[in-house]
Amino acid sequence: MKTITNISIPDFVLKHKRVLSNHPQKKYKTIKDLSKNKQLYNNIIKQIPTYSKSLVLIGYTKDSSKVLDFISTNYNLKEVFSKTKKTIKNQEFNRFEWLNFILENKGFQKIKFFIT
């Protein structure tokens, strides 16, 4: 049985920012902060090992958790993770887009990364 280890890879959570709204009743609105989310994603990629290992992605809701993806390779784990695509309902996503989609549409608050 393999053990999963949290090796200080940051959790992926969507960052938001407040911007002025052009709606008469609301002065501000909250939107997704694309640059901060991309920066977080790049920081996550930097932390993924370049050697052969397995990576487990677990999504967390308020009440539960679910394994979202499992990647095992005898190659460079960082490269395999960052270069592979995910498909949802016949639509292909790069990993950054996929993580965003999961958090926006599947009810998860955060995604944690574990090495096995």
Z-matrix of the N, CA and C atoms (Angstrom, degrees):
N
C 1 1.447
C 2 1.528 1 109.14
N 3 1.317 2 116.29 1 131.40
C 4 1.460 3 121.06 2 -179.93
C 5 1.521 4 110.31 3 -86.53
N 6 1.302 5 115.12 4 149.49
C 7 1.467 6 120.57 5 175.51
C 8 1.517 7 108.79 6 -99.74
N 9 1.323 8 115.50 7 143.73
C 10 1.452 9 117.66 8 174.47
C 11 1.524 10 108.12 9 -98.99
N 12 1.321 11 114.54 10 141.64
C 13 1.449 12 120.91 11 -174.96
C 14 1.517 13 109.46 12 -127.67
N 15 1.306 14 115.03 13 135.60
C 16 1.457 15 119.96 14 173.56
C 17 1.526 16 105.75 15 -91.60
N 18 1.338 17 117.13 16 112.42
C 19 1.468 18 119.75 17 -175.57
C 20 1.524 19 111.51 18 -107.60
N 21 1.300 20 116.06 19 42.40
C 22 1.471 21 122.12 20 176.42
C 23 1.522 22 114.03 21 67.54
N 24 1.307 23 117.40 22 24.96
C 25 1.462 24 119.33 23 170.80
C 26 1.529 25 105.62 24 -77.77
N 27 1.333 26 117.54 25 126.98
C 28 1.471 27 118.55 26 -178.71
C 29 1.526 28 112.07 27 -63.21
N 30 1.325 29 115.77 28 151.68
C 31 1.463 30 120.86 29 173.26
C 32 1.521 31 108.34 30 -70.56
N 33 1.336 32 115.71 31 146.00
C 34 1.462 33 119.13 32 174.13
C 35 1.524 34 107.16 33 -93.05
N 36 1.316 35 116.09 34 115.70
C 37 1.460 36 123.70 35 175.97
C 38 1.520 37 106.74 36 -131.95
N 39 1.307 38 116.66 37 145.14
C 40 1.464 39 119.11 38 -179.74
C 41 1.516 40 110.66 39 -75.48
N 42 1.316 41 115.58 40 128.42
C 43 1.463 42 122.82 41 176.71
C 44 1.521 43 108.07 42 -94.25
N 45 1.318 44 115.86 43 141.79
C 46 1.462 45 121.51 44 -179.79
C 47 1.519 46 109.81 45 -126.02
N 48 1.322 47 115.74 46 161.91
C 49 1.458 48 120.81 47 175.38
C 50 1.518 49 108.90 48 -138.50
N 51 1.334 50 114.79 49 154.91
C 52 1.464 51 120.88 50 177.29
C 53 1.517 52 108.86 51 -93.27
N 54 1.313 53 115.09 52 134.77
C 55 1.474 54 120.65 53 177.07
C 56 1.527 55 108.38 54 -132.17
N 57 1.313 56 115.47 55 158.26
C 58 1.462 57 119.82 56 176.87
C 59 1.522 58 109.60 57 -63.50
N 60 1.307 59 114.74 58 140.02
C 61 1.459 60 119.98 59 -179.47
C 62 1.524 61 109.22 60 -103.79
N 63 1.304 62 116.84 61 147.25
C 64 1.462 63 119.71 62 174.29
C 65 1.537 64 110.48 63 -95.60
N 66 1.319 65 116.14 64 12.58
C 67 1.465 66 122.70 65 176.16
C 68 1.533 67 108.05 66 -84.79
N 69 1.331 68 119.60 67 130.33
C 70 1.474 69 121.63 68 -174.89
C 71 1.541 70 115.00 69 -62.07
N 72 1.331 71 118.62 70 -32.26
C 73 1.465 72 120.86 71 -178.59
C 74 1.531 73 113.42 72 -85.37
N 75 1.301 74 117.46 73 -19.93
C 76 1.463 75 120.46 74 -177.14
C 77 1.523 76 109.95 75 -119.15
N 78 1.326 77 115.29 76 125.53
C 79 1.462 78 119.50 77 -179.97
C 80 1.535 79 110.97 78 -76.89
N 81 1.353 80 116.61 79 -37.95
C 82 1.463 81 121.67 80 -178.49
C 83 1.522 82 110.17 81 -126.79
N 84 1.310 83 114.99 82 156.89
C 85 1.460 84 120.50 83 170.21
C 86 1.523 85 107.62 84 -134.91
N 87 1.307 86 115.47 85 158.63
C 88 1.457 87 121.42 86 -179.75
C 89 1.521 88 108.32 87 -103.81
N 90 1.324 89 115.34 88 129.94
C 91 1.463 90 120.19 89 177.43
C 92 1.526 91 108.89 90 -129.66
N 93 1.311 92 115.04 91 161.06
C 94 1.460 93 121.14 92 177.96
C 95 1.531 94 108.65 93 -66.52
N 96 1.328 95 116.46 94 134.12
C 97 1.461 96 121.91 95 179.38
C 98 1.531 97 108.67 96 -92.43
N 99 1.322 98 116.24 97 92.11
C 100 1.460 99 121.79 98 -174.51
C 101 1.527 100 112.17 99 -58.54
N 102 1.314 101 118.49 100 -42.41
C 103 1.470 102 119.65 101 -176.95
C 104 1.529 103 111.57 102 -67.52
N 105 1.331 104 117.91 103 -39.85
C 106 1.475 105 119.90 104 177.98
C 107 1.523 106 111.09 105 -69.03
N 108 1.341 107 116.86 106 -37.04
C 109 1.463 108 120.01 107 177.98
C 110 1.526 109 110.79 108 -66.36
N 111 1.313 110 117.02 109 -40.20
C 112 1.471 111 121.36 110 178.54
C 113 1.529 112 109.79 111 -67.17
N 114 1.315 113 116.58 112 -39.48
C 115 1.462 114 121.19 113 178.20
C 116 1.536 115 110.49 114 -62.87
N 117 1.325 116 117.20 115 -43.49
C 118 1.461 117 121.69 116 176.79
C 119 1.524 118 110.34 117 -61.94
N 120 1.320 119 117.20 118 -44.96
C 121 1.467 120 121.65 119 178.77
C 122 1.535 121 110.58 120 -59.28
N 123 1.330 122 117.19 121 -45.42
C 124 1.465 123 120.65 122 179.22
C 125 1.521 124 111.38 123 -63.41
N 126 1.324 125 117.48 124 -35.91
C 127 1.456 126 121.71 125 176.63
C 128 1.529 127 110.67 126 -66.23
N 129 1.324 128 116.82 127 -39.17
C 130 1.469 129 121.31 128 176.38
C 131 1.526 130 109.62 129 -62.25
N 132 1.326 131 117.01 130 -47.21
C 133 1.473 132 121.31 131 179.92
C 134 1.530 133 110.69 132 -57.39
N 135 1.327 134 116.98 133 -42.25
C 136 1.476 135 120.69 134 179.74
C 137 1.522 136 112.07 135 -59.89
N 138 1.326 137 117.47 136 -30.65
C 139 1.467 138 121.82 137 -175.96
C 140 1.529 139 113.63 138 -85.39
N 141 1.311 140 117.89 139 -14.59
C 142 1.470 141 120.42 140 -179.75
C 143 1.531 142 108.25 141 -74.45
N 144 1.330 143 117.42 142 132.74
C 145 1.472 144 120.59 143 -177.43
C 146 1.533 145 113.07 144 -63.60
N 147 1.316 146 115.25 145 152.57
C 148 1.468 147 121.04 146 179.32
C 149 1.528 148 111.55 147 -95.61
N 150 1.309 149 118.07 148 3.77
C 151 1.458 150 120.80 149 179.38
C 152 1.527 151 110.41 150 -102.56
N 153 1.323 152 115.68 151 179.70
C 154 1.466 153 119.72 152 -176.94
C 155 1.532 154 110.07 153 -78.93
N 156 1.295 155 115.76 154 122.04
C 157 1.463 156 124.31 155 -179.91
C 158 1.513 157 108.10 156 -158.41
N 159 1.322 158 115.58 157 -173.16
C 160 1.462 159 121.45 158 173.35
C 161 1.518 160 108.41 159 -120.58
N 162 1.318 161 115.17 160 148.26
C 163 1.458 162 122.10 161 -179.50
C 164 1.524 163 108.23 162 -124.75
N 165 1.332 164 116.11 163 130.73
C 166 1.456 165 122.35 164 178.38
C 167 1.526 166 107.64 165 -116.04
N 168 1.324 167 116.69 166 129.34
C 169 1.465 168 122.15 167 175.98
C 170 1.522 169 107.59 168 -108.76
N 171 1.329 170 116.18 169 123.91
C 172 1.456 171 121.48 170 -178.48
C 173 1.527 172 108.54 171 -119.95
N 174 1.327 173 115.78 172 126.64
C 175 1.459 174 121.62 173 177.23
C 176 1.516 175 109.69 174 -93.71
N 177 1.327 176 115.53 175 138.94
C 178 1.465 177 121.63 176 -178.43
C 179 1.525 178 110.92 177 -118.37
N 180 1.334 179 114.79 178 130.18
C 181 1.465 180 121.28 179 169.93
C 182 1.528 181 106.16 180 -103.98
N 183 1.314 182 116.23 181 -176.00
C 184 1.458 183 119.74 182 178.44
C 185 1.532 184 110.84 183 -62.00
N 186 1.327 185 117.21 184 -34.51
C 187 1.461 186 121.17 185 -172.31
C 188 1.522 187 116.38 186 -111.68
N 189 1.318 188 117.68 187 -12.53
C 190 1.461 189 117.69 188 -173.71
C 191 1.527 190 111.26 189 -154.27
N 192 1.317 191 114.01 190 -179.27
C 193 1.469 192 120.21 191 175.96
C 194 1.524 193 108.48 192 -141.34
N 195 1.336 194 115.09 193 158.99
C 196 1.465 195 119.95 194 -177.71
C 197 1.524 196 108.80 195 -150.47
N 198 1.324 197 116.19 196 137.11
C 199 1.463 198 120.40 197 174.32
C 200 1.529 199 107.46 198 -70.34
N 201 1.330 200 116.52 199 122.21
C 202 1.463 201 121.76 200 -178.20
C 203 1.515 202 112.30 201 -97.09
N 204 1.327 203 116.14 202 -30.66
C 205 1.456 204 119.28 203 -177.47
C 206 1.522 205 109.07 204 -160.57
N 207 1.326 206 114.80 205 150.37
C 208 1.462 207 122.38 206 176.32
C 209 1.519 208 106.87 207 -136.76
N 210 1.318 209 116.36 208 123.15
C 211 1.462 210 121.15 209 -180.00
C 212 1.522 211 107.98 210 -122.51
N 213 1.306 212 116.22 211 124.76
C 214 1.456 213 120.58 212 177.26
C 215 1.521 214 107.75 213 -126.75
N 216 1.325 215 115.97 214 133.30
C 217 1.459 216 118.91 215 -177.14
C 218 1.521 217 111.50 216 -148.39
N 219 1.313 218 115.37 217 151.48
C 220 1.459 219 121.55 218 171.34
C 221 1.519 220 109.71 219 -98.55
N 222 1.307 221 115.08 220 16.46
C 223 1.451 222 122.72 221 -175.42
C 224 1.529 223 107.82 222 -120.16
N 225 1.299 224 118.05 223 -160.38
C 226 1.462 225 124.51 224 179.91
C 227 1.538 226 109.16 225 -75.96
N 228 1.324 227 116.97 226 106.87
C 229 1.465 228 121.88 227 -175.21
C 230 1.528 229 112.15 228 -59.93
N 231 1.323 230 117.15 229 -41.22
C 232 1.466 231 120.98 230 179.61
C 233 1.522 232 110.65 231 -59.98
N 234 1.314 233 116.21 232 -45.53
C 235 1.466 234 120.39 233 -178.47
C 236 1.528 235 111.17 234 -67.32
N 237 1.326 236 116.38 235 -42.89
C 238 1.466 237 119.92 236 179.81
C 239 1.523 238 110.03 237 -61.37
N 240 1.332 239 117.74 238 -45.60
C 241 1.464 240 120.51 239 179.75
C 242 1.525 241 111.30 240 -62.30
N 243 1.318 242 117.23 241 -49.12
C 244 1.466 243 119.74 242 -173.37
C 245 1.525 244 113.28 243 -73.34
N 246 1.328 245 118.46 244 -22.25
C 247 1.465 246 120.27 245 -177.04
C 248 1.532 247 114.11 246 -97.05
N 249 1.340 248 117.09 247 -16.82
C 250 1.467 249 118.07 248 -178.44
C 251 1.522 250 110.99 249 -80.07
N 252 1.306 251 114.87 250 151.86
C 253 1.471 252 122.77 251 179.48
C 254 1.524 253 108.77 252 -107.88
N 255 1.321 254 115.85 253 157.23
C 256 1.461 255 122.14 254 175.50
C 257 1.522 256 107.94 255 -120.93
N 258 1.319 257 116.35 256 144.70
C 259 1.458 258 120.96 257 -179.81
C 260 1.525 259 109.37 258 -117.06
N 261 1.331 260 114.91 259 130.16
C 262 1.463 261 121.45 260 175.28
C 263 1.527 262 106.60 261 -129.36
N 264 1.329 263 115.58 262 121.16
C 265 1.470 264 121.83 263 -179.51
C 266 1.530 265 111.74 264 48.18
N 267 1.325 266 115.86 265 53.22
C 268 1.473 267 124.15 266 177.85
C 269 1.525 268 114.57 267 63.54
N 270 1.317 269 117.87 268 14.01
C 271 1.466 270 120.79 269 176.29
C 272 1.527 271 108.09 270 -112.31
N 273 1.326 272 115.58 271 128.16
C 274 1.457 273 120.72 272 -177.81
C 275 1.528 274 110.98 273 -91.54
N 276 1.326 275 115.50 274 135.72
C 277 1.464 276 122.44 275 -179.26
C 278 1.519 277 110.06 276 -125.62
N 279 1.345 278 117.14 277 143.38
C 280 1.458 279 117.80 278 166.91
C 281 1.527 280 106.18 279 -75.24
N 282 1.317 281 118.27 280 171.97
C 283 1.467 282 120.83 281 -174.41
C 284 1.527 283 112.64 282 -61.59
N 285 1.317 284 117.91 283 -40.74
C 286 1.466 285 121.06 284 179.80
C 287 1.532 286 110.14 285 -62.24
N 288 1.312 287 117.21 286 -47.79
C 289 1.469 288 121.33 287 178.97
C 290 1.531 289 110.82 288 -62.62
N 291 1.334 290 116.20 289 -39.61
C 292 1.462 291 121.55 290 -179.15
C 293 1.525 292 110.70 291 -63.85
N 294 1.338 293 117.34 292 -45.93
C 295 1.466 294 120.50 293 178.88
C 296 1.524 295 110.84 294 -60.74
N 297 1.326 296 116.92 295 -42.75
C 298 1.463 297 121.34 296 177.03
C 299 1.530 298 110.72 297 -61.21
N 300 1.333 299 116.38 298 -46.17
C 301 1.468 300 121.54 299 -179.39
C 302 1.527 301 110.73 300 -59.45
N 303 1.325 302 116.53 301 -45.45
C 304 1.467 303 121.16 302 -178.67
C 305 1.538 304 110.29 303 -59.60
N 306 1.328 305 116.70 304 -46.62
C 307 1.465 306 119.27 305 -178.19
C 308 1.524 307 112.18 306 -70.10
N 309 1.302 308 118.09 307 -34.41
C 310 1.466 309 120.81 308 -178.49
C 311 1.522 310 113.21 309 -77.73
N 312 1.328 311 117.37 310 -32.16
C 313 1.471 312 120.45 311 -169.31
C 314 1.520 313 116.61 312 -116.12
N 315 1.312 314 118.48 313 -10.91
C 316 1.463 315 119.93 314 -174.16
C 317 1.527 316 113.90 315 -114.38
N 318 1.331 317 117.87 316 5.79
C 319 1.467 318 120.53 317 174.28
C 320 1.515 319 115.88 318 81.56
N 321 1.318 320 118.24 319 10.31
C 322 1.467 321 120.10 320 178.23
C 323 1.526 322 110.29 321 -87.77
N 324 1.348 323 116.05 322 143.77
C 325 1.461 324 120.38 323 177.04
C 326 1.523 325 111.69 324 -91.10
N 327 1.343 326 116.27 325 -30.99
C 328 1.467 327 119.59 326 -178.71
C 329 1.516 328 109.79 327 -153.90
N 330 1.324 329 114.30 328 159.61
C 331 1.463 330 121.20 329 175.98
C 332 1.517 331 107.06 330 -124.97
N 333 1.340 332 115.52 331 126.15
C 334 1.466 333 121.44 332 179.09
C 335 1.530 334 109.14 333 -104.56
N 336 1.328 335 114.50 334 150.33
C 337 1.459 336 123.09 335 -179.06
C 338 1.522 337 109.15 336 -114.89
N 339 1.326 338 115.82 337 130.00
C 340 1.457 339 121.16 338 179.23
C 341 1.534 340 109.33 339 -129.97
N 342 1.316 341 115.47 340 146.06
C 343 1.467 342 121.96 341 177.47
C 344 1.528 343 107.96 342 -104.53
N 345 1.335 344 116.70 343 138.99
C 346 1.469 345 120.40 344 175.39
C 347 1.510 346 109.76 345 -116.99
